[in-house]
């Protein structure tokens, strides 16, 4: 199974956090990444290949479209 890296990307384009994980294939990795979107876009990589950029949906009531960071998933 391939190894992947999911990076949370801030509004300035810089990486905020990264998580390494394994998945059966690209499609499974994308499903996994979508579960961890916390108001910021994410970039999914396997080695040097960019698999996908997953856009975060704007949160309702947020002035900048980012979800609250009060609940951090680990």
CORDATA-V921674 format. One record per residue. RES is the residue in one small letter. PSI is psi in degrees with one decimal (999 if undefined). OMEGA is omega in whole degrees, 0 to 359 (none if undefined). NEAR is the number of other C-alpha atoms within 8 Angstrom. Layout:
res=RES psi=PSI omega=OMEGA near=NEAR
res=RES psi=PSI omega=OMEGA near=NEAR
//
This chain:
res=x psi=136.0 omega=182 near=6
res=x psi=151.2 omega=174 near=8
res=x psi=142.9 omega=181 near=10
res=x psi=160.4 omega=174 near=13
res=x psi=122.2 omega=177 near=12
res=x psi=122.3 omega=182 near=12
res=x psi=128.7 omega=173 near=12
res=x psi=127.4 omega=185 near=13
res=x psi=123.5 omega=180 near=14
res=x psi=171.1 omega=181 near=10
res=x psi=-20.9 omega=179 near=6
res=x psi=-0.9 omega=178 near=5
res=x psi=-4.8 omega=180 near=6
res=x psi=150.0 omega=180 near=7
res=x psi=130.1 omega=178 near=9
res=x psi=-50.4 omega=178 near=8
res=x psi=161.6 omega=175 near=7
res=x psi=148.8 omega=178 near=9
res=x psi=133.0 omega=176 near=7
res=x psi=142.4 omega=179 near=8
res=x psi=168.2 omega=175 near=7
res=x psi=149.9 omega=178 near=9
res=x psi=160.3 omega=182 near=11
res=x psi=-39.0 omega=182 near=8
res=x psi=-179.4 omega=182 near=8
res=x psi=-42.0 omega=181 near=8
res=x psi=-44.1 omega=178 near=6
res=x psi=-37.2 omega=179 near=9
res=x psi=-39.3 omega=178 near=13
res=x psi=-41.4 omega=176 near=10
res=x psi=-43.5 omega=180 near=8
res=x psi=-46.2 omega=182 near=8
res=x psi=-40.7 omega=181 near=12
res=x psi=-25.6 omega=179 near=8
res=x psi=-18.4 omega=185 near=6
res=x psi=9.7 omega=177 near=7
res=x psi=127.0 omega=183 near=11
res=x psi=39.1 omega=178 near=10
res=x psi=-8.1 omega=179 near=13
res=x psi=154.1 omega=175 near=13
res=x psi=157.7 omega=178 near=12
res=x psi=148.3 omega=175 near=14
res=x psi=132.7 omega=181 near=13
res=x psi=124.8 omega=182 near=16
res=x psi=149.3 omega=164 near=12
res=x psi=116.3 omega=189 near=11
res=x psi=-123.0 omega=182 near=7
res=x psi=7.7 omega=183 near=5
res=x psi=124.0 omega=174 near=6
res=x psi=118.1 omega=182 near=9
res=x psi=-47.4 omega=183 near=9
res=x psi=154.0 omega=167 near=8
res=x psi=122.6 omega=183 near=9
res=x psi=117.9 omega=182 near=10
res=x psi=138.3 omega=175 near=7
res=x psi=141.2 omega=175 near=10
res=x psi=139.6 omega=178 near=6
res=x psi=139.5 omega=178 near=10
res=x psi=142.9 omega=178 near=9
res=x psi=135.8 omega=177 near=5
res=x psi=0.6 omega=180 near=5
res=x psi=130.6 omega=182 near=9
res=x psi=-24.5 omega=182 near=5
res=x psi=2.6 omega=179 near=5
res=x psi=6.1 omega=180 near=11
res=x psi=142.7 omega=179 near=11
res=x psi=160.7 omega=178 near=10
res=x psi=141.5 omega=178 near=7
res=x psi=11.7 omega=184 near=7
res=x psi=-32.7 omega=181 near=4
res=x psi=104.0 omega=183 near=5
res=x psi=125.9 omega=178 near=6
res=x psi=141.3 omega=178 near=4
res=x psi=999 omega=none near=2
//
